[in-house]
Amino acid sequence: MNRVLSKIISFVYPNRCGFCGSVIQHDKLVCARCADRVGREIERSKAQFPLYLSVGEVNFSGCVAAGSYDGAIRDGVLRLKYHFGMNAAKYLVPELRDNLLRAGIVSQCDMITFVPMTMTRKNKYGYNQAEVIARLLSKELGIPVERNLIKKKHTRKAQHEQTLENRRILASKVYKSGRSRMDLNGKTVLLCDDIITSGSTLSECARVLKARGAEKVYCAVLAQLAE
């Protein structure tokens, strides 16, 4: 009966590759073609980019990514962002975990949090992709996730549609301290998001955390935008 039920569920809700969306076996996260593409892209990213990504004057101490925002990885991030493509996050987070360990960041972190989204946007998509990444990392690293440290005010302006300077200005207006009463004094926080481009969003969220007392903020993302 369980086997029959499993086949019915697989037929109605087919498991899909986290990067291209093709139907795959129920116990897989990625198709063979995309696994090869992602593997090559990750190796190329390691050769092209330093482990730490520094983006001008920022409020975080460093940012670690699984790979660059290009090719199959970009496809996976977009599927996660807009099409409930959890398999992309599940596939890339172990690489992100390993990079964080190599950077020596994990042993410093007291908690993990994530870039928030407005309730309007969360209701539209059903989840916050940054929170998905944070919770997957929490399971991998054994570091607790803290919610509501930061809140985002509603705005009609999309961050990705702004110039670099306007992104910084917009971020400073929409990210505020959240309702959590967690004491951050002297703590080191790992802040998660799906992608880093200009660094404005992560920097502003790091500023909010430091204003609450955090000593250091490190960032972890699935992808960094190639220069």
C-alpha positions in Angstrom: 0.0 0.0 0.0 2.8 2.4 0.9 4.5 1.8 -2.5 1.2 2.4 -4.3 0.5 5.6 -2.3 4.1 6.8 -3.1 3.5 6.3 -6.8 0.2 8.2 -6.6 1.8 11.1 -4.8 4.8 11.1 -7.2 2.3 11.3 -10.1 0.2 14.1 -8.7 3.2 16.0 -7.2 6.2 15.0 -9.2 9.7 15.7 -7.8 11.5 18.2 -9.9 15.2 19.1 -10.4 16.0 22.2 -8.3 17.7 23.9 -11.2 15.9 23.1 -14.5 12.6 21.8 -13.2 12.6 18.5 -15.0 10.9 15.5 -13.3 13.3 13.4 -11.4 13.3 10.4 -9.1 11.5 11.0 -5.7 14.8 10.6 -3.8 16.9 13.0 -5.9 17.4 16.8 -5.7 18.8 17.4 -9.1 19.0 15.8 -12.5 22.3 14.3 -13.8 22.8 17.1 -16.3 22.3 19.9 -13.8 24.5 18.1 -11.2 27.3 18.2 -13.7 26.7 21.9 -14.5 26.4 23.0 -10.9 29.6 21.0 -10.0 31.6 22.7 -12.7 30.2 26.1 -11.8 31.1 25.7 -8.1 34.7 24.7 -9.0 34.9 27.7 -11.3 33.6 30.0 -8.6 36.3 28.8 -6.2 39.0 29.7 -8.7 37.5 33.1 -9.6 36.4 34.4 -6.2 37.8 34.6 -2.7 36.0 32.9 0.0 35.1 36.2 1.6 33.2 38.7 -0.6 33.8 42.3 0.4 31.4 44.8 -1.1 32.7 48.4 -0.4 31.7 49.9 3.0 29.5 47.3 4.6 28.3 46.5 8.2 29.1 42.8 8.1 32.5 41.2 8.7 32.3 38.9 5.7 30.1 37.0 3.3 30.4 33.4 2.1 28.6 32.0 -0.9 28.1 28.5 -2.3 28.8 29.7 -5.9 28.4 32.6 -8.3 25.1 33.9 -9.6 25.3 32.5 -13.0 24.2 29.5 -15.2 22.6 26.6 -13.4 23.1 28.1 -9.9 21.2 31.3 -11.0 18.4 29.1 -12.4 18.3 27.3 -9.0 18.1 30.5 -7.0 15.3 31.8 -9.2 13.4 28.5 -8.8 13.8 28.8 -5.1 12.7 32.4 -5.1 9.6 32.1 -7.3 8.7 28.5 -7.9 9.0 26.7 -4.6 12.2 25.1 -5.8 13.4 23.9 -2.4 15.6 21.2 -4.0 18.1 23.9 -5.2 18.6 25.1 -1.6 18.9 21.6 -0.3 21.5 20.8 -2.9 23.6 24.0 -2.4 23.5 24.4 1.3 26.0 21.6 2.0 28.5 23.5 -0.2 27.7 26.7 1.7 28.2 24.8 5.0 31.6 23.6 3.9 32.7 27.1 2.8 31.6 28.5 6.1 33.6 25.9 8.0 36.7 26.5 5.8 36.3 30.2 6.5 36.4 29.6 10.3 33.1 31.4 10.8 31.0 28.6 12.2 32.7 28.4 15.6 32.1 32.1 16.2 28.4 32.1 15.5 25.9 32.1 18.4 22.8 32.1 16.2 21.4 32.2 12.6 18.9 34.6 11.3 17.7 35.7 7.9 16.7 38.7 5.8 13.0 39.2 6.3 10.3 39.9 3.8 7.0 41.6 4.1 3.9 39.6 5.0 2.3 40.6 1.7 5.2 39.0 -0.2 5.4 36.0 2.1 1.7 35.3 1.7 2.1 35.6 -2.1 4.9 33.0 -2.3 4.0 31.0 0.8 7.5 31.2 2.3 10.7 33.3 2.7 13.5 31.7 0.8 16.1 33.3 3.1 14.4 31.5 6.0 14.5 28.2 4.1 18.3 28.6 3.7 18.7 29.6 7.4 16.8 26.5 8.6 18.7 24.2 6.3 22.0 25.6 7.6 20.8 25.3 11.1 20.3 21.6 10.7 23.7 21.2 9.1 25.6 23.3 11.7 23.6 22.7 14.9 23.2 26.5 15.4 19.7 27.8 16.4 17.6 30.0 14.2 16.2 33.2 15.7 13.2 34.8 14.1 11.9 38.4 14.2 15.3 40.0 14.9 14.7 42.2 11.9 11.5 43.3 10.2 10.8 44.8 6.7 8.4 47.6 6.1 6.1 47.4 3.1 7.3 49.2 0.0 6.2 49.3 -3.6 9.7 49.6 -4.8 11.6 46.4 -5.8 15.2 46.4 -4.6 16.6 44.7 -7.7 15.1 47.4 -9.9 17.1 50.2 -8.2 20.5 51.7 -8.9 23.3 50.8 -6.5 22.9 54.1 -4.6 19.1 53.8 -4.5 19.4 50.3 -3.2 21.3 51.5 -0.2 18.8 54.3 0.4 15.8 52.0 0.1 17.4 49.4 2.4 18.0 52.0 5.1 14.3 52.9 5.0 12.7 49.4 5.1 14.7 47.3 7.5 14.1 47.9 11.2 14.5 46.0 14.5 12.0 43.2 14.9 9.8 42.3 17.8 12.0 39.6 19.2 13.4 40.3 22.7 16.5 38.2 22.1 19.6 39.7 23.8 22.3 40.2 21.1 24.8 41.9 23.3 28.3 40.5 22.4 26.8 37.9 20.1 27.9 36.9 16.6 25.1 36.4 14.2 25.1 34.5 10.8 22.7 36.3 8.5 21.2 34.4 5.5 19.9 35.4 2.2 19.6 33.8 -1.3 21.9 36.2 -3.2 24.3 39.1 -2.7 24.5 41.7 -5.4 25.4 45.2 -4.2 25.4 44.2 -0.5 23.0 46.9 0.5 20.3 44.7 1.9 22.7 42.5 4.0 24.7 45.6 5.1 21.5 47.3 6.4 20.2 44.2 8.1 23.7 43.8 9.7 23.4 47.4 10.9 20.1 46.6 12.5 21.5 43.6 14.3 24.5 45.6 15.5 22.2 48.4 16.8 20.6 45.6 18.9 24.0 44.8 20.4 25.5 42.2 18.1 29.3 42.3 18.1 29.8 40.8 14.7 27.6 39.8 11.7 28.7 37.3 9.0 26.6 36.6 5.9 25.8 33.3 4.1 24.2 33.2 0.7 23.6 30.6 -2.0 25.1 32.8 -4.7 27.2 36.0 -5.2 26.8 38.2 -8.3 29.9 37.9 -10.5 31.7 41.2 -11.1 
